[in-house]
Amino acid sequence: MCNAADQRDERRVTLGVTTTERRAVRGGIRGLALLVALAVGLPRGTAAQSGVRLDGGRFTVVAEAGDARLARTLLAAAQAQDSFPGLPRSTQRVLIAIAPDAARMRAWSGGAVPEWGAAFALPEAHRVVVQGRAAGSDAGDPRVTLRHELAHLALHDMMGRLPPRWFDEGYAGVVAGEWDREAALETAVGLIWRTVPTRDAIEAGFSGGGTSAAWSYAMAYRVVAELEALDPVHGLAHLFTEWRASGSFDIGLRRAYGMTSEQFDAHWRGQTRRRYGALSLIAALSFVGGLFGVVLGPLFWVRRRRDQRRLAQLRAADAIQEAREAEAAMQAALLAVPEQTPEQTPEQTPGPDPETGMGPSSSDDSGSPKHL
């Protein structure tokens, strides 16, 4: 039977859904409660054929036997990082359940988790559900995912339901360190097609499809990161204190950082444009270049092949022409040499006498030999 915390989480998860969906959520949470009851019934630090329970600090991890190794990893990660920026250290016990597959996780959530979701949290019940070893690569690092979900719980412990979703997701992303190069590139490419959104637009984007939600997650990170950067010493601590005391984000923002909500919107949107404007330009030029390559590439390839064929034909024709010219030049040279007639044959001078080895004796005009 569900306890009061389970009933409160049912109301939170099913806000704005149909009666049929409410029944599905109730069934999912009851299924999760049954798993928890069975796992909690195990002795501390022991494993059974059907499940395992591990305890450390204020955390308890339950999973099927096949996810025992992952359970130990997540328990160690939760204990190693049990503080959250700007928030007091929580003393509430947290139950972490590892779903063996995505279908089971969706069933435990009553279908409230989208297909691309890797985990979900029930802050009022202090429970977190993450995918197990069967999760795909798109689920990311389970330790980072767990840190993200635990940040939701820590924020809820201090602020309750005051933070809107853009702040809740943005804070969890900052705490988990999810801002990597892929997210930066995603934001920069997105800036090609649309302007920097308002906070209301970011909030609405979470209820859209996977692409729209990814855009909102990236922008929510940007907003909270810029809020934290306003006070390099205390970060978000003063904002949390003033926000909780006044019950208003605008009042808390003014008291903590001395600026209005409109001024902050202009600040973070301007910072985003300046920081990622150059990257957006590079991405835009790369996109245009790639588009031209896709459109004009085949045409260039066809023209190049045609030009290569023409060049080969011209070279063959030139070779034939050069051979013909060489043959004609040779024939012309042969025709230019005159033939020798008998009258033009020069008189041959007799050679030396073979017996004496002497040539004909020299004589003067009278025919008498000359003596030296």
C-alpha positions in Angstrom: 0.0 0.0 0.0 1.3 3.4 -0.9 2.2 5.8 1.8 1.5 9.6 2.0 4.7 10.5 0.2 3.8 8.2 -2.7 0.3 9.8 -3.0 1.9 13.3 -3.1 4.2 12.2 -5.8 1.3 10.7 -7.7 -0.3 14.2 -7.7 2.9 15.8 -8.8 3.6 13.4 -11.7 0.0 13.3 -13.0 -0.6 17.0 -13.1 -2.4 17.9 -16.3 -2.9 14.3 -17.5 -6.1 12.3 -18.2 -7.8 9.8 -15.9 -6.4 6.9 -17.8 -2.9 8.2 -17.4 -3.4 8.8 -13.7 -4.3 5.1 -13.3 -1.1 4.2 -15.2 1.0 6.4 -12.9 -0.6 4.8 -9.8 0.1 1.4 -11.1 3.7 2.3 -12.0 4.4 3.8 -8.6 2.8 0.8 -6.9 5.1 -1.5 -8.9 8.1 0.5 -7.8 6.9 0.5 -4.2 6.6 -3.3 -4.4 10.2 -3.6 -5.7 11.4 -1.4 -2.9 9.5 -3.3 -0.3 11.0 -6.6 -1.5 14.5 -5.2 -1.7 14.3 -3.4 1.6 13.3 -6.7 3.2 16.8 -8.0 2.4 19.4 -7.8 5.1 21.7 -4.8 4.7 24.6 -5.3 2.3 23.3 -8.7 1.1 22.3 -10.0 -2.3 19.7 -12.6 -3.3 19.1 -14.4 -6.6 16.3 -11.9 -7.4 17.7 -8.7 -6.0 20.4 -6.8 -4.1 20.4 -4.1 -1.5 23.4 -1.9 -0.6 23.5 0.8 2.1 26.0 3.6 2.6 25.6 6.9 4.4 22.2 8.2 3.8 21.8 6.2 0.5 20.2 2.8 -0.2 20.5 1.2 -3.6 18.2 -1.6 -4.7 18.5 -3.5 -8.0 18.2 -6.9 -9.6 21.1 -9.3 -9.1 22.4 -8.6 -12.7 22.9 -4.9 -11.8 24.8 -5.5 -8.5 28.1 -4.1 -9.9 26.3 -1.0 -11.1 24.6 -0.7 -7.8 28.0 -0.6 -6.0 29.3 2.0 -8.5 26.4 4.3 -8.0 26.5 4.0 -4.2 30.1 4.9 -4.2 29.5 7.9 -6.5 26.6 9.2 -4.4 28.6 9.0 -1.2 31.7 10.7 -2.8 29.7 13.7 -3.9 27.1 14.3 -1.2 27.0 18.1 -1.3 25.4 20.6 -3.8 26.5 24.2 -4.6 24.6 26.8 -2.6 22.5 24.3 -0.7 22.9 23.0 2.9 23.9 19.3 3.2 20.8 17.2 3.3 20.2 14.6 6.0 17.3 12.9 4.3 17.6 9.2 3.4 17.5 8.5 -0.4 16.5 5.3 -2.1 18.0 4.7 -5.5 16.3 2.0 -7.6 18.0 0.6 -10.7 15.5 -0.4 -13.4 16.7 -3.5 -15.4 15.5 -1.9 -18.7 13.8 1.1 -20.2 10.5 -0.6 -20.4 10.5 -1.3 -16.7 11.6 2.2 -15.9 8.7 3.6 -17.9 6.3 1.2 -16.3 7.5 2.4 -12.8 6.9 6.0 -13.8 3.5 5.2 -15.2 4.6 6.3 -18.6 5.5 9.8 -17.4 9.1 9.4 -18.5 9.7 10.1 -22.2 11.3 7.5 -24.4 14.6 9.4 -24.4 14.6 9.8 -20.6 17.4 8.0 -18.8 16.2 8.5 -15.2 13.6 10.2 -13.1 13.3 11.5 -9.5 10.5 11.6 -7.0 11.7 14.5 -4.8 9.0 14.3 -2.1 9.5 10.6 -1.6 13.3 10.9 -1.9 13.6 8.2 -4.6 15.5 8.1 -7.8 15.2 5.5 -10.6 17.9 5.1 -13.2 18.3 2.6 -16.0 20.4 -0.5 -15.5 23.0 -2.3 -17.5 20.7 -2.7 -20.5 20.6 1.1 -21.1 21.8 2.3 -24.5 24.8 4.6 -25.1 22.4 7.5 -25.3 21.6 7.2 -21.6 25.0 8.6 -20.8 27.2 8.0 -17.8 25.0 6.6 -15.0 27.1 8.4 -12.4 26.4 11.8 -14.1 22.8 10.9 -14.5 22.5 10.0 -10.8 24.2 13.2 -9.8 21.6 15.1 -11.9 18.7 13.4 -10.2 20.1 13.8 -6.7 20.5 17.5 -7.4 16.7 17.6 -8.0 16.2 16.1 -4.5 18.6 18.5 -2.8 17.0 21.5 -4.4 13.5 20.3 -3.5 14.6 19.8 0.1 15.4 23.5 0.5 13.2 25.2 -2.0 10.2 23.0 -2.2 8.1 23.7 -5.4 9.3 27.3 -5.8 11.8 26.7 -8.6 10.2 26.5 -12.1 11.4 23.6 -14.3 13.9 25.7 -16.3 15.7 26.4 -13.0 15.3 22.9 -11.7 16.8 21.3 -14.8 19.4 24.0 -15.3 20.7 23.7 -11.7 20.8 19.9 -12.0 22.8 20.2 -15.2 25.3 22.6 -13.7 25.8 20.4 -10.6 26.2 17.3 -12.7 28.7 19.0 -15.0 26.7 18.1 -18.1 28.0 21.1 -20.2 30.4 19.5 -22.6 31.5 20.3 -26.2 28.5 18.6 -27.7 26.1 20.7 -25.7 28.0 23.9 -26.7 27.9 22.9 -30.3 24.2 22.1 -30.1 23.5 25.5 -28.6 25.6 27.2 -31.3 24.0 25.4 -34.2 20.6 26.2 -32.6 21.4 29.9 -32.6 21.6 29.8 -36.5 17.9 29.1 -36.7 16.4 31.0 -33.8 17.2 33.8 -31.4 18.1 33.3 -27.8 14.8 32.2 -26.1 13.1 33.8 -23.1 12.8 31.9 -19.9 9.1 31.3 -20.6 10.1 29.8 -24.0 12.6 27.5 -22.3 10.0 26.3 -19.9 7.6 25.5 -22.7 10.3 23.6 -24.6 10.5 20.9 -22.0 7.0 19.6 -23.0 8.0 19.3 -26.7 9.7 16.5 -28.4 13.3 15.3 -28.0 14.9 18.1 -30.0 12.9 20.9 -28.4 13.6 19.4 -24.9 17.3 19.1 -25.7 17.3 22.8 -26.7 15.6 23.8 -23.4 18.0 21.7 -21.3 21.0 23.4 -23.0 19.5 26.9 -22.5 18.4 26.2 -18.9 22.0 25.3 -18.2 23.1 28.7 -19.7 20.7 30.6 -17.5 21.7 29.0 -14.2 25.4 29.1 -15.1 25.1 32.9 -15.7 23.2 33.3 -12.4 26.0 31.4 -10.5 28.6 33.6 -12.2 27.1 36.8 -10.9 28.6 36.0 -7.5 32.0 34.3 -7.9 32.3 33.9 -4.1 28.9 32.7 -2.9 27.4 31.5 -6.2 23.7 30.7 -5.7 23.7 30.6 -1.9 22.3 34.1 -1.4 19.8 33.7 -4.2 18.4 30.5 -2.5 18.1 32.3 0.8 16.4 35.4 -0.5 14.2 33.4 -2.9 13.0 31.1 -0.1 12.4 34.0 2.3 10.4 36.1 -0.2 8.8 33.3 -2.2 9.5 35.2 -5.4 12.4 34.7 -7.8 12.3 38.3 -8.9 12.6 39.6 -5.4 15.3 37.1 -4.5 17.2 38.1 -7.6 17.0 41.8 -6.8 18.1 41.2 -3.2 20.9 38.7 -4.0 22.4 40.4 -7.1 21.0 43.9 -7.2 19.3 43.5 -10.6 15.8 43.1 -11.9 14.5 40.1 -13.8 14.5 42.1 -17.0 18.1 43.2 -16.5 19.2 39.7 -15.9 17.4 38.4 -19.0 19.3 41.0 -21.1 22.5 40.0 -19.4 22.4 36.2 -19.8 21.1 36.5 -23.4 23.8 39.0 -24.3 26.4 36.8 -22.7 25.2 33.8 -24.7 25.3 35.7 -28.0 28.8 37.0 -27.3 30.2 33.7 -26.1 28.8 31.5 -28.8 28.3 34.0 -31.6 31.7 33.2 -33.3 31.0 29.5 -33.0 27.6 30.1 -34.5 29.2 31.9 -37.4 31.6 29.1 -38.0 28.9 26.5 -37.8 26.8 28.6 -40.2 29.6 28.8 -42.7 30.3 25.1 -42.3 26.6 24.4 -42.9 26.4 26.6 -46.0 29.7 25.0 -47.3 28.3 21.6 -46.7 25.1 22.5 -48.4 26.9 23.7 -51.4 29.0 20.6 -51.4 25.9 18.4 -51.4 24.2 20.4 -54.1 27.2 21.3 -56.3 29.4 18.4 -55.6 27.8 15.9 -58.0 27.7 18.6 -60.7 31.4 19.4 -60.2 32.2 15.6 -60.3 30.3 15.2 -63.6 31.9 18.2 -65.1 35.4 17.1 -64.0 34.8 13.7 -65.6 33.7 15.3 -68.8 36.7 17.6 -68.8 39.0 14.7 -68.2 37.6 12.8 -71.2 38.0 15.9 -73.3 41.5 16.4 -72.2 42.3 12.8 -73.0 40.8 13.2 -76.5 42.8 16.4 -77.0 46.1 14.7 -75.9 45.4 11.8 -78.3 44.7 14.2 -81.2 47.9 16.1 -80.4 49.9 13.0 -80.4 48.5 11.9 -83.8 49.2 15.4 -85.2 52.8 15.4 -83.9 53.4 12.0 -85.5 52.0 13.3 -88.8 54.2 16.4 -88.7 57.3 14.4 -87.8 56.7 12.1 -90.8 56.1 15.0 -93.1 59.3 16.7 -92.0 61.3 13.5 -92.6 59.9 13.1 -96.1 60.7 16.8 -96.8 64.3 16.3 -95.7 64.8 13.2 -97.9 63.4 15.1 -100.9 65.8 18.0 -100.3 69.0 15.9 -100.8 70.1 16.0 -104.6 71.0 12.8 -106.4 74.7 12.5 -107.7 75.4 11.9 -111.5 78.5 10.1 -112.9 80.0 13.4 -114.2 79.7 14.9 -110.8 81.7 11.9 -109.3 85.1 13.1 -108.2 88.3 11.6 -109.8 89.9 9.0 -107.5 93.6 9.4 -106.7 95.5 6.1 -106.9 96.7 4.8 -103.6 100.2 3.7 -102.6 102.0 0.9 -104.4 101.4 -2.3 -102.5 105.0 -3.6 -103.1 107.0 -0.4 -102.4 104.5 1.3 -100.1 105.1 4.5 -102.0 102.6 6.6 -103.8 103.1 7.9 -107.2 106.2 10.0 -107.6 105.8 13.7 -108.0 107.0 15.3 -111.2 107.0 18.6 -112.8 105.3 19.6 -115.9 108.0 18.1 -118.1 107.6 14.7 -116.6 111.1 14.4 -115.1 111.3 13.4 -111.5 112.1 15.9 -108.8 115.1 15.4 -106.6 115.3 17.0 -103.2 
